Amino acid sequence: MATDTKKKSSKEFIDLENQHGAHNYHPLPVVLSKGEGVYVWDVEGKKYYDFLSAYSAVNQGHCHPRIVNALKEQAETLTLTSRAFYNDVLGPYEQYMTEYFGFDKVLPMNTGAEAVETAIKICRKWGYEKKGVEENKGQIVVFDQNFHGRTTTIISFSSDPDARKNFGPYTHGFIKVAYNDIEALNEVFEEHSNIVGVLIEPIQGEAGVMVPNDGYLAQIGKLCKQNNALFIADEIQTGIGRTGELLAVNYDQVKPDMVILGKALSGGAYPVSAVLADNHIMEVITPGTHGSTFGGNPLGAKVAMAALEVIKDEKLTENARKLGDQFRERMKKLIEKTDLVCLVRGKGLLNAIVINDHQDSSTAWNICMKLSENGLLAKPTHGNIIRFAPPLVMTEEQLHECCDIIEKTILEFA
Ligand SMILES: *Cc1c(COP(=O)(O)O)cnc(C)c1O
């Protein structure tokens, strides 16, 4: 029976996905059936440390009881009204969100890409109605190796050939410049008078955890102010404690004009995303100009409030910073012992190691296979880079056990 999932092996589940699902991912051959905190279990009962956290969506740990309870209670009460009517959770959620992050207004959406699309639309409308740029002439600056999601507009300004190829015609109105190069951005501002915004990841996660120089984001904020353009921070992966600050831009003590959140905003329990901005920007959005059937639904709103409370109450941001420092220390010690790893970089618990093997781009993949055998799940990103991003509920002892697994695996591999 197709519905009897209990007794199938990992291989059978993988075969089912291969046969009946579109092949738009290339997963590690592990079939997970349970998660709790920093751990996940496969269908054979093998336990792993999760070192991806669903691309930083599960900062609060798998199946956090407070988030699950919020989900259960609200699911039994009211799940969806659409925005044709008010509901008694959205207002409290919007108040909580705006106070939590220090903005006047929030626009609730569901997935990350939708929130990025929303920010692009707000930015363009602001450019025409507030900045006075001629309609359809507004440009948004984006960066080489960016990742902002998978919609047609967003992939139009991707640098990844797989993400772009044969999906055209592409959306116009984006100028791509080098990341972490303030002069390049300055030049673009000097050449173009119709720039309405700058859209950036404070750390480029998908590109391999590329951390810009200290002060770079503050300089972007300054250039945006001087040139009357909106500074838009895509904090979908870096936000909500992951990097050891509530938002990664906080390291540079700069406040963007718009912040985009997703992923850990729900702790992985439900798709919830949002765009935050102050009144003078958000007021360009009026009834009928934007929307989403599920955006701002009471179920997602309740889950998001619980997810944000967990971050604060369990001091997960502070924990990410402390454990991140220890993780990079351990990796630096490992680098002294082997030539196979040449670099560790990151902030808080968003880190990556670079594998020193230019001949064989499958080395990182093979290391991840070995790590999985040894009870730790991580995934290569962009060839020979392995991202390490465990849930932020990890203890110091667990972190060191994980570092032992990584060290042992890599030293055996070398
Ligand atoms: C994951 C991610 C997105 C896209 O979010 P989805 O929920 O997958 O649409 C956008 N920007 C960044 C920085 C991300 O990491």
The ligand as an ORCA input file, in Angstrom:
! r2SCAN-3c Opt
* xyz 0 1
  C      16.516     30.614      1.608
  C      16.730     32.029      1.187
  C      15.783     32.712      0.399
  C      14.552     32.027     -0.187
  O      13.683     31.544      0.771
  P      12.583     30.441      0.344
  O      11.749     30.262      1.578
  O      13.336     29.213     -0.033
  O      11.828     31.006     -0.797
  C      16.023     34.037      0.098
  N      17.132     34.663      0.541
  C      18.046     34.044      1.300
  C      19.236     34.806      1.779
  C      17.898     32.702      1.631
  O      18.834     32.073      2.349
*
